[in-house]
Amino acid sequence: GVDISDPTAVDISALLDGNYDFIYTVTGSGSCGDDSATIILDTHVIPNAGVASTLTVCNDGSAVDLFGALGTDADLGGQWVDLDQSKVDLNNSSTVSFNKVKAGQYRFEYKVQGLGACADVSSIVTVEVEERPNAGFPASVSVCDGGASTVVDLFSSLQGNPTAGGSWTETSTSSSGVDLTDPSAVDFNGISAGRYVYAYTVASNGNCSDAVSEVIVNVN
């Protein structure tokens, strides 16, 4: 039990949730009996919403554990609030996907309701969403050796809307040996007939992986 030797300063921090009766008695004198009064103390453990933290994630479909980011002591059963309207699915806060969410900073507040005299508490997890690199989509082009034009713009051949500034490498089984110094004007004049593959890579951005697309050049 608690120490009540000084009833003006009783430390109840070690008590569990529950009701506790404290009886104050005044001893009677003469023909008067004792008199007493009971104080019922209703105690509740302070709620714990964990600690504030920051996570970084790529918007390529990678998932983050929002609840885990609160630390090991956060109470279960709280409520998440999407403060910045990211519109991600928070039904399972242990695996939240930020697929296609616009790059930026998003805050998520975790609230735990207090009971009795205990106030509500909350913590905020901030998620930094990074834009995945875009290398476009694969494409295939054909050139005729000795034809009117044997020059290929590899970058323009990519489908979609690739990010400029990436790097080109040849990944063909048998290398063509063409000069890739200017990928917008690669000359296949004199190259043997065959199938040649060129990979376009846009380097990763923080937590995002490299993006790679291929252009296949068929020389006839």
ABEGO torsion letter per residue (X at the ends): XBBAABAABBBAAABBBEBBBBBBBBBBBEABBBBBBBBBBBBBBBBBAEBBBBBBBBAAGBBBBAAAAAEAABBBGBBBBBAAGAGBBAABAABBBABGBBBEBBBBBBBBBBBEABBBBBBBBBBBBBBBBBAEBBBBBBBBBGBABABBBAAAABBEBBBBGBBBBBABABBAGBBAABAABBBABGBBBEBBBBBBBBBBBEABBBBBBBBBBBBX
